[in-house]
Amino acid sequence: PADAAACLRGKHVMILGESTTRDLYGAFADVAGLRANIRGCMNSGGRAKPICHRTVASADNETRVSFQFLSSSNASREMEVTRSLVGYGAPAAVFAYCMAYDWLNTVPPSDQPEARAAPPDAA
């Protein structure tokens, strides 16, 4: 862990994804010597609720690890949060993973202008 923390010193790493990725963010921040709060970070409630994101930084603000919870594909409102997380400069590394829950039809496509069509075999 000391070697990993030294490697991350002075860098910003951004992690984007869903609940499993959120847990990875917490573990990654720990390795960097930072304490991340991952509790209650979910995107639920559609457009009425804010998009969950977190950033944890060293005391000198030189080492940063950011997380953004992604739950929809092609969601412009999620891109606005991403832009705010990189507003001070490009991260040294970005890790992104998203199940695209709206494509799996486990959440309504609230960020989409139109509802996703039913699969052709669903009649």
C-alpha positions in Angstrom: 0.0 0.0 0.0 2.8 2.5 0.7 4.2 2.1 -2.9 0.7 2.6 -4.3 0.1 5.7 -2.2 3.4 7.1 -3.3 2.5 6.4 -7.0 -0.8 8.2 -6.6 0.6 11.2 -4.8 -0.1 14.4 -6.6 -2.5 12.8 -9.0 -6.3 13.0 -9.6 -7.9 9.6 -10.3 -11.6 9.6 -11.4 -13.8 6.5 -11.0 -17.2 6.3 -12.6 -19.7 3.5 -12.3 -22.4 1.8 -10.2 -22.6 0.4 -6.7 -19.8 -2.2 -7.2 -17.6 0.4 -8.7 -18.5 2.7 -5.7 -17.0 0.1 -3.4 -13.9 0.0 -5.6 -13.6 3.8 -5.2 -13.6 3.4 -1.4 -10.9 0.7 -1.5 -8.9 2.7 -4.0 -9.1 5.8 -1.9 -7.9 3.8 1.1 -4.8 2.6 -0.8 -4.1 6.3 -1.7 -4.2 7.0 2.1 -7.5 8.9 1.9 -10.8 8.1 3.6 -13.8 8.1 1.3 -17.4 8.2 2.4 -19.3 5.7 0.2 -22.5 5.5 2.3 -25.8 6.4 0.7 -24.2 7.1 -2.7 -26.9 5.9 -5.2 -28.8 7.4 -8.0 -32.5 6.7 -7.3 -35.5 8.8 -7.7 -35.0 9.8 -11.4 -34.4 13.4 -12.3 -35.8 14.7 -9.0 -32.8 13.6 -7.1 -29.2 14.8 -7.5 -26.6 12.5 -9.1 -24.3 11.1 -6.4 -20.6 12.0 -6.6 -17.8 12.2 -4.2 -14.3 13.6 -4.1 -11.7 12.9 -1.4 -8.4 14.8 -1.3 -5.3 15.0 0.6 -4.8 17.9 3.1 -2.7 19.8 0.4 -5.4 19.0 -2.2 -2.7 17.5 -4.5 -3.9 13.9 -4.4 -7.6 13.5 -5.3 -9.9 10.5 -6.0 -13.3 11.2 -7.4 -16.3 9.0 -7.9 -19.5 9.5 -9.9 -22.4 7.1 -9.8 -23.6 6.3 -13.3 -27.0 4.7 -13.9 -28.1 5.8 -17.4 -26.6 5.6 -20.8 -26.3 8.8 -22.8 -27.6 11.0 -20.0 -26.6 14.6 -20.5 -27.3 15.5 -16.8 -24.7 12.9 -15.7 -22.2 14.6 -18.1 -22.7 17.9 -16.3 -21.5 16.3 -13.0 -18.5 14.7 -14.8 -17.6 18.1 -16.2 -17.7 19.6 -12.7 -15.4 16.9 -11.4 -12.7 17.7 -14.0 -13.2 21.4 -14.0 -9.8 22.1 -12.4 -7.9 19.9 -14.9 -7.8 16.5 -16.6 -7.4 13.5 -14.3 -4.3 11.4 -14.5 -6.5 8.3 -15.0 -10.2 7.5 -15.5 -11.8 4.2 -14.7 -15.4 3.9 -16.0 -17.9 1.1 -15.7 -21.6 1.2 -16.0 -24.2 -1.5 -16.3 -26.5 1.0 -18.1 -29.5 0.0 -15.9 -31.9 1.7 -18.3 -30.8 -0.7 -21.1 -31.5 -3.7 -18.8 -35.0 -2.2 -18.1 -34.3 -2.3 -14.3 -34.9 1.5 -14.0 -37.1 3.7 -16.1 -35.3 5.7 -18.8 -36.0 9.0 -16.9 -33.0 10.8 -18.5 -34.0 9.8 -22.0 -36.3 12.0 -24.2 -38.4 9.0 -25.2 -39.1 5.6 -23.6 -37.0 2.8 -24.9 -38.8 0.5 -27.3 -39.7 -3.0 -26.2 -37.6 -5.8 -27.6 -38.9 -7.2 -30.9 -39.7 -10.6 -29.3 -41.8 -9.0 -26.5 -45.4 -9.1 -27.7 
